[in-house]
Amino acid sequence: MEGNLDYIYNELRETRTELLAYLNHGQKDERILQYILDELRDIETALNKMENGEYGKCEISGEYLPYELLQTIPTAKSVTELHQVEHFLRKPIYS
């Protein structure tokens, strides 16, 4: 997985730059400010984990999270978190 992390690392850094630019811009939409701050905190955590060699490990079990899911949700911290997101991604066959 090591070689594949460059793409995720670059994406996280780019997203961090965009969020910081929004925060440094004069007017801020208070309705989304907390979401931006939360996302920025998650990105910083993920980048720190990459630098410490801990990125991609489940914070609960210690097992590595599937790389395919980390590509989609690079700030994921645990398998439980991924399962919660999967619940929202499922579409019913019949409605």
DSSP file (Angstrom, degrees, kcal/mol; ACC not computed):
  #  RESIDUE AA STRUCTURE BP1 BP2  ACC     N-H-->O    O-->H-N    N-H-->O    O-->H-N    TCO  KAPPA ALPHA  PHI   PSI    X-CA   Y-CA   Z-CA
    1    1 A M    >>        0   0    0      0, 0.0     4,-0.8     0, 0.0     3,-0.7   0.000 360.0 360.0 360.0 -23.0    0.0    0.0    0.0
    2    2 A E  G >4  +     0   0    0      1,-0.3     3,-1.3     2,-0.2     4,-0.3   0.886 360.0  47.6 -49.8 -51.8    3.0    2.3    0.6
    3    3 A G  G >4 S+     0   0    0      1,-0.3     3,-0.8     2,-0.2     4,-0.3   0.805 108.6  56.0 -64.3 -29.2    3.5    3.4   -3.1
    4    4 A N  G X> S+     0   0    0     -3,-0.7     4,-0.8     1,-0.2     3,-0.6   0.616  88.9  77.1 -78.3 -12.7   -0.2    4.1   -3.5
    5    5 A L  H <X S+     0   0    0     -3,-1.3     4,-3.2    -4,-0.8     5,-0.2   0.698  74.5  77.4 -74.1 -18.2   -0.3    6.5   -0.6
    6    6 A D  H <> S+     0   0    0     -3,-0.8     4,-2.5    -4,-0.3    -1,-0.2   0.910  94.7  49.2 -57.4 -42.4    1.3    9.3   -2.6
    7    7 A Y  H <> S+     0   0    0     -3,-0.6     4,-2.3    -4,-0.3    -1,-0.2   0.946 114.5  43.8 -62.4 -48.9   -2.0   10.0   -4.4
    8    8 A I  H  X S+     0   0    0     -4,-0.8     4,-2.7     1,-0.2     5,-0.2   0.911 112.8  53.0 -63.8 -42.5   -4.0   10.1   -1.2
    9    9 A Y  H  X S+     0   0    0     -4,-3.2     4,-2.3     1,-0.2    -1,-0.2   0.927 110.8  46.3 -58.6 -46.6   -1.3   12.2    0.5
   10   10 A N  H  X S+     0   0    0     -4,-2.5     4,-2.4    -5,-0.2    -1,-0.2   0.893 111.9  51.0 -64.5 -40.2   -1.4   14.8   -2.3
   11   11 A E  H  X S+     0   0    0     -4,-2.3     4,-2.5     2,-0.2    -2,-0.2   0.913 110.4  49.2 -63.5 -42.8   -5.2   14.9   -2.3
   12   12 A L  H  X S+     0   0    0     -4,-2.7     4,-2.5     1,-0.2    -2,-0.2   0.916 111.8  48.5 -63.1 -42.9   -5.3   15.5    1.4
   13   13 A R  H  X S+     0   0    0     -4,-2.3     4,-2.2    -5,-0.2    -2,-0.2   0.901 112.0  49.1 -64.6 -40.1   -2.7   18.2    1.2
   14   14 A E  H  X S+     0   0    0     -4,-2.4     4,-2.1     2,-0.2    -2,-0.2   0.912 111.9  48.3 -65.5 -42.7   -4.6   19.9   -1.7
   15   15 A T  H  X S+     0   0    0     -4,-2.5     4,-2.6     2,-0.2     5,-0.2   0.905 109.8  52.7 -64.2 -41.5   -7.9   19.7    0.2
   16   16 A R  H  X S+     0   0    0     -4,-2.5     4,-2.7     1,-0.2     5,-0.2   0.921 108.5  50.8 -58.8 -44.1   -6.2   21.1    3.3
   17   17 A T  H  X S+     0   0    0     -4,-2.2     4,-2.1     1,-0.2    -1,-0.2   0.906 110.9  48.6 -60.3 -42.7   -5.0   24.1    1.2
   18   18 A E  H  X S+     0   0    0     -4,-2.1     4,-2.0     2,-0.2    -2,-0.2   0.906 112.4  47.8 -65.2 -42.2   -8.5   24.7   -0.1
   19   19 A L  H  X S+     0   0    0     -4,-2.6     4,-2.4     2,-0.2    -2,-0.2   0.909 111.9  49.5 -66.5 -41.5  -10.1   24.6    3.3
   20   20 A L  H  X S+     0   0    0     -4,-2.7     4,-2.1     1,-0.2    -1,-0.2   0.883 108.6  53.7 -64.5 -37.2   -7.4   26.9    4.8
   21   21 A A  H  X S+     0   0    0     -4,-2.1     4,-1.0    -5,-0.2    -1,-0.2   0.907 108.7  49.6 -62.7 -41.0   -8.0   29.3    1.9
   22   22 A Y  H >< S+     0   0    0     -4,-2.0     3,-0.6     1,-0.2    -2,-0.2   0.930 111.6  48.3 -62.2 -44.6  -11.7   29.3    2.7
   23   23 A L  H 3< S+     0   0    0     -4,-2.4    -1,-0.2     1,-0.2    -2,-0.2   0.828 112.2  49.1 -66.3 -31.1  -11.0   30.0    6.3
   24   24 A N  H 3< S+     0   0    0     -4,-2.1    -1,-0.2    -5,-0.2    -2,-0.2   0.607  90.5 100.3 -84.3 -12.1   -8.6   32.8    5.5
   25   25 A H  S << S-     0   0    0     -4,-1.0    -3,-0.0    -3,-0.6     0, 0.0  -0.439  85.2-114.4 -71.5 149.6  -11.1   34.4    3.1
   26   26 A G  S    S+     0   0    0     -2,-0.1     2,-0.4     1,-0.0    -1,-0.1   0.914  94.8  48.5 -54.0 -57.3  -12.9   37.4    4.5
   27   27 A Q        -     0   0    0      2,-0.0     2,-0.4    -3,-0.0    -2,-0.1  -0.733  66.5-171.3 -96.0 134.8  -16.5   36.1    4.6
   28   28 A K        -     0   0    0     -2,-0.4     2,-0.9    -4,-0.1     3,-0.1  -0.967  26.2-126.3-123.8 139.2  -17.4   32.7    6.1
   29   29 A D    >>  -     0   0    0     -2,-0.4     3,-1.6     1,-0.2     4,-1.0  -0.750  18.3-157.6 -82.8 108.1  -20.7   30.9    6.0
   30   30 A E  H 3> S+     0   0    0     -2,-0.9     4,-0.5     1,-0.3    -1,-0.2   0.746  86.2  68.4 -59.9 -24.6  -21.4   30.2    9.6
   31   31 A R  H 34 S+     0   0    0      1,-0.2    -1,-0.3     2,-0.1     4,-0.2   0.804 113.8  26.3 -67.3 -28.0  -23.7   27.3    8.7
   32   32 A I  H <> S+     0   0    0     -3,-1.6     4,-2.1     2,-0.1    -1,-0.2   0.436  93.5  97.7-113.8  -0.4  -20.8   25.3    7.3
   33   33 A L  H  X S+     0   0    0     -4,-1.0     4,-2.4     1,-0.2     5,-0.2   0.898  84.3  50.1 -57.3 -44.7  -17.9   26.6    9.3
   34   34 A Q  H  X S+     0   0    0     -4,-0.5     4,-2.4     1,-0.2    -1,-0.2   0.879 109.3  52.3 -64.0 -37.1  -18.0   23.8   11.9
   35   35 A Y  H  > S+     0   0    0      2,-0.2     4,-2.5     1,-0.2    -1,-0.2   0.900 110.2  48.7 -63.9 -40.1  -18.0   21.1    9.1
   36   36 A I  H  X S+     0   0    0     -4,-2.1     4,-2.6     2,-0.2    -2,-0.2   0.922 111.7  48.3 -66.0 -43.9  -15.0   22.7    7.6
   37   37 A L  H  X S+     0   0    0     -4,-2.4     4,-2.1     2,-0.2    -2,-0.2   0.896 112.4  49.2 -64.1 -39.8  -13.1   22.8   10.9
   38   38 A D  H  X S+     0   0    0     -4,-2.4     4,-2.3     2,-0.2    -2,-0.2   0.920 112.7  47.3 -63.6 -44.3  -14.0   19.2   11.6
   39   39 A E  H  X S+     0   0    0     -4,-2.5     4,-2.5     1,-0.2    -2,-0.2   0.907 110.8  51.7 -64.4 -41.8  -12.8   18.1    8.1
   40   40 A L  H  X S+     0   0    0     -4,-2.6     4,-2.4     1,-0.2    -1,-0.2   0.904 109.5  50.0 -61.6 -41.3   -9.6   20.1    8.5
   41   41 A R  H  X S+     0   0    0     -4,-2.1     4,-2.1     2,-0.2    -2,-0.2   0.911 111.1  49.1 -62.9 -42.9   -9.0   18.4   11.8
   42   42 A D  H  X S+     0   0    0     -4,-2.3     4,-2.4     2,-0.2    -2,-0.2   0.886 110.8  50.5 -64.7 -38.5   -9.6   15.0   10.2
   43   43 A I  H  X S+     0   0    0     -4,-2.5     4,-2.7     2,-0.2     5,-0.2   0.920 109.5  50.2 -65.5 -43.9   -7.2   15.8    7.4
   44   44 A E  H  X S+     0   0    0     -4,-2.4     4,-2.3     1,-0.2    -2,-0.2   0.902 110.8  50.3 -60.9 -40.9   -4.5   16.9    9.8
   45   45 A T  H  X S+     0   0    0     -4,-2.1     4,-2.3     2,-0.2    -2,-0.2   0.929 111.3  48.0 -62.1 -45.7   -4.9   13.6   11.7
   46   46 A A  H  X S+     0   0    0     -4,-2.4     4,-2.1     1,-0.2    -2,-0.2   0.913 111.9  49.3 -62.7 -43.6   -4.6   11.6    8.5
   47   47 A L  H  X S+     0   0    0     -4,-2.7     4,-2.2     1,-0.2    -1,-0.2   0.901 110.8  50.2 -63.6 -40.9   -1.5   13.5    7.3
   48   48 A N  H  X S+     0   0    0     -4,-2.3     4,-1.6     1,-0.2    -1,-0.2   0.899 109.3  51.7 -63.4 -40.1    0.1   13.0   10.8
   49   49 A K  H  X>S+     0   0    0     -4,-2.3     5,-2.7     2,-0.2     6,-1.1   0.897 108.6  51.4 -63.6 -39.4   -0.7    9.3   10.6
   50   50 A M  H ><5S+     0   0    0     -4,-2.1     3,-1.0     4,-0.2    -2,-0.2   0.929 109.8  48.8 -61.5 -44.8    0.9    9.1    7.2
   51   51 A E  H 3<5S+     0   0    0     -4,-2.2    -1,-0.2     1,-0.2    -2,-0.2   0.788 115.1  45.3 -66.8 -26.9    4.1   10.8    8.4
   52   52 A N  H 3<5S-     0   0    0     -4,-1.6    -1,-0.2    -5,-0.2    -2,-0.2   0.387 113.8-114.2 -97.3   2.3    4.2    8.4   11.4
   53   53 A G  T <<5S+     0   0    0     -3,-1.0    -3,-0.2    -4,-0.5    -4,-0.1   0.693  90.4 106.6  75.5  18.5    3.5    5.2    9.4
   54   54 A E    > < +     0   0    0     -5,-2.7     3,-1.4    -6,-0.2    -4,-0.2   0.361  41.3 127.5-108.4   2.7    0.2    4.6   11.1
   55   55 A Y  T 3  S+     0   0    0     -6,-1.1     3,-0.1     1,-0.2    22,-0.1  -0.350  70.1  21.6 -67.3 138.4   -2.1    5.6    8.2
   56   56 A G  T 3  S+     0   0    0      1,-0.3     9,-3.8    20,-0.3     2,-0.4   0.371  88.9 125.7  91.1  -4.6   -4.8    3.2    7.2
   57   57 A K  B <   -A   64   0A   0     -3,-1.4    -1,-0.3     7,-0.3     7,-0.2  -0.727  67.2-114.1 -89.3 136.1   -4.9    1.2   10.4
   58   58 A C     >  -     0   0    0      5,-3.6     4,-1.7    -2,-0.4    20,-0.3  -0.503  16.8-142.9 -65.2 129.5   -8.2    0.8   12.2
   59   59 A E  T  4 S+     0   0    0     18,-2.8    -1,-0.2    -2,-0.2    19,-0.2   0.629  98.4  42.9 -71.0 -12.4   -8.1    2.7   15.5
   60   60 A I  T  4 S+     0   0    0     17,-0.2    -1,-0.2     3,-0.1    18,-0.1   0.878 130.1  16.9 -96.8 -52.4  -10.2    0.0   17.1
   61   61 A S  T  4 S-     0   0    0      2,-0.2    -2,-0.2     0, 0.0     3,-0.1   0.703  88.6-129.4 -97.7 -22.1   -8.7   -3.3   15.8
   62   62 A G     <  +     0   0    0     -4,-1.7     2,-0.1     1,-0.3    -3,-0.1   0.391  65.2 129.9  85.3  -4.7   -5.3   -2.2   14.5
   63   63 A E        -     0   0    0     -6,-0.1    -5,-3.6     1,-0.1    -1,-0.3  -0.460  67.2 -97.3 -80.4 156.5   -6.0   -4.0   11.2
   64   64 A Y  B     -A   57   0A   0     -7,-0.2    -7,-0.3    -2,-0.1    -1,-0.1  -0.531  34.3-127.2 -75.8 138.5   -5.5   -2.2    7.9
   65   65 A L        -     0   0    0     -9,-3.8     2,-0.1    -2,-0.2    -1,-0.1  -0.504  40.8 -85.0 -78.2 151.7   -8.5   -0.6    6.2
   66   66 A P    >>  -     0   0    0      0, 0.0     4,-1.8     0, 0.0     3,-0.7  -0.381  32.4-138.3 -61.3 130.0   -9.2   -1.5    2.6
   67   67 A Y  H 3> S+     0   0    0      1,-0.2     4,-1.9     2,-0.2     5,-0.2   0.858 101.0  61.0 -58.1 -38.0   -7.2    0.7    0.3
   68   68 A E  H 3> S+     0   0    0      1,-0.2     4,-0.9     2,-0.2    -1,-0.2   0.873 107.3  44.9 -59.6 -37.4  -10.2    1.1   -2.1
   69   69 A L  H <> S+     0   0    0     -3,-0.7     4,-3.3     1,-0.2    -1,-0.2   0.840 108.3  56.6 -75.9 -33.0  -12.2    2.6    0.7
   70   70 A L  H  < S+     0   0    0     -4,-1.8    -2,-0.2     1,-0.2    -1,-0.2   0.820 101.6  58.0 -66.7 -29.4   -9.4    4.9    1.8
   71   71 A Q  H  < S+     0   0    0     -4,-1.9    -1,-0.2    -5,-0.2    -2,-0.2   0.872 115.1  36.5 -65.1 -35.3   -9.3    6.3   -1.7
   72   72 A T  H  < S+     0   0    0     -4,-0.9    -2,-0.2     1,-0.2    -1,-0.2   0.872 134.8  23.0 -83.7 -41.0  -12.9    7.3   -1.3
   73   73 A I    ><  +     0   0    0     -4,-3.3     3,-1.9     1,-0.1    -1,-0.2  -0.719  69.0 173.4-127.6  78.5  -12.8    8.3    2.4
   74   74 A P  T 3  S+     0   0    0      0, 0.0   -18,-0.1     0, 0.0    -1,-0.1   0.614  76.7  57.2 -68.1 -11.1   -9.1    9.1    3.1
   75   75 A T  T 3  S+     0   0    0    -29,-0.0    -5,-0.1   -19,-0.0   -30,-0.0   0.306  75.0 135.6 -99.9   9.3   -9.9   10.4    6.6
   76   76 A A    <   -     0   0    0     -3,-1.9   -20,-0.3     1,-0.1   -11,-0.1  -0.292  31.2-175.6 -59.8 139.6  -11.5    7.1    7.8
   77   77 A K        +     0   0    0      1,-0.2   -18,-2.8   -22,-0.1     2,-0.3   0.637  58.6  11.8-111.5 -21.7  -10.3    6.1   11.2
   78   78 A S     >  -     0   0    0    -20,-0.3     4,-1.7   -19,-0.2    -1,-0.2  -0.975  67.5-111.0-154.4 164.4  -12.0    2.7   11.8
   79   79 A V  H  > S+     0   0    0     -2,-0.3     4,-2.4     1,-0.2     5,-0.2   0.877 117.8  58.3 -64.2 -38.1  -13.9   -0.1   10.2
   80   80 A T  H  > S+     0   0    0      1,-0.2     4,-1.9     2,-0.2    -1,-0.2   0.915 104.4  50.2 -59.1 -44.0  -16.9    1.0   12.2
   81   81 A E  H  > S+     0   0    0      1,-0.2     4,-1.8     2,-0.2    -1,-0.2   0.900 110.2  50.2 -61.0 -42.0  -16.8    4.4   10.6
   82   82 A L  H  X S+     0   0    0     -4,-1.7     4,-2.6     1,-0.2    -1,-0.2   0.887 108.1  52.7 -65.1 -38.8  -16.6    2.8    7.2
   83   83 A H  H  X S+     0   0    0     -4,-2.4     4,-1.7     1,-0.2    -1,-0.2   0.872 106.5  53.7 -65.4 -35.8  -19.6    0.6    7.9
   84   84 A Q  H  X S+     0   0    0     -4,-1.9     4,-0.8     1,-0.2    -1,-0.2   0.905 111.3  45.5 -64.2 -40.3  -21.6    3.6    8.9
   85   85 A V  H >X S+     0   0    0     -4,-1.8     4,-1.1     1,-0.2     3,-0.8   0.904 107.5  57.6 -69.1 -41.4  -20.8    5.3    5.6
   86   86 A E  H >X S+     0   0    0     -4,-2.6     4,-1.2     1,-0.3     3,-0.5   0.860  98.1  62.5 -57.0 -36.2  -21.6    2.1    3.7
   87   87 A H  H 3< S+     0   0    0     -4,-1.7     3,-0.3     1,-0.3    -1,-0.3   0.875 105.5  45.3 -57.5 -38.5  -25.1    2.1    5.2
   88   88 A F  H << S+     0   0    0     -3,-0.8    -1,-0.3    -4,-0.8    -2,-0.2   0.690 108.0  58.3 -79.8 -18.5  -25.8    5.4    3.5
   89   89 A L  H << S+     0   0    0     -4,-1.1    -1,-0.2    -3,-0.5     2,-0.2   0.685  83.6  99.5 -83.9 -18.5  -24.3    4.2    0.2
   90   90 A R     <  -     0   0    0     -4,-1.2    -3,-0.0    -3,-0.3     0, 0.0  -0.479  57.6-159.4 -73.9 137.1  -26.7    1.3   -0.2
   91   91 A K        -     0   0    0     -2,-0.2     2,-0.1     0, 0.0    -2,-0.1  -0.938  21.5-115.0-115.1 137.3  -29.6    1.8   -2.5
   92   92 A P        -     0   0    0      0, 0.0     3,-0.1     0, 0.0     0, 0.0  -0.442  12.0-143.6 -69.9 144.7  -32.8   -0.4   -2.3
   93   93 A I  S    S+     0   0    0      1,-0.2     2,-0.4    -2,-0.1     0, 0.0   0.909  90.3  28.7 -71.8 -43.0  -33.5   -2.6   -5.3
   94   94 A Y              0   0    0      1,-0.1    -1,-0.2    -3,-0.0     0, 0.0  -0.944 360.0 360.0-119.3 140.4  -37.2   -2.0   -4.9
   95   95 A S              0   0    0     -2,-0.4    -1,-0.1    -3,-0.1    -2,-0.0   0.422 360.0 360.0-117.0 360.0  -38.8    1.0   -3.4
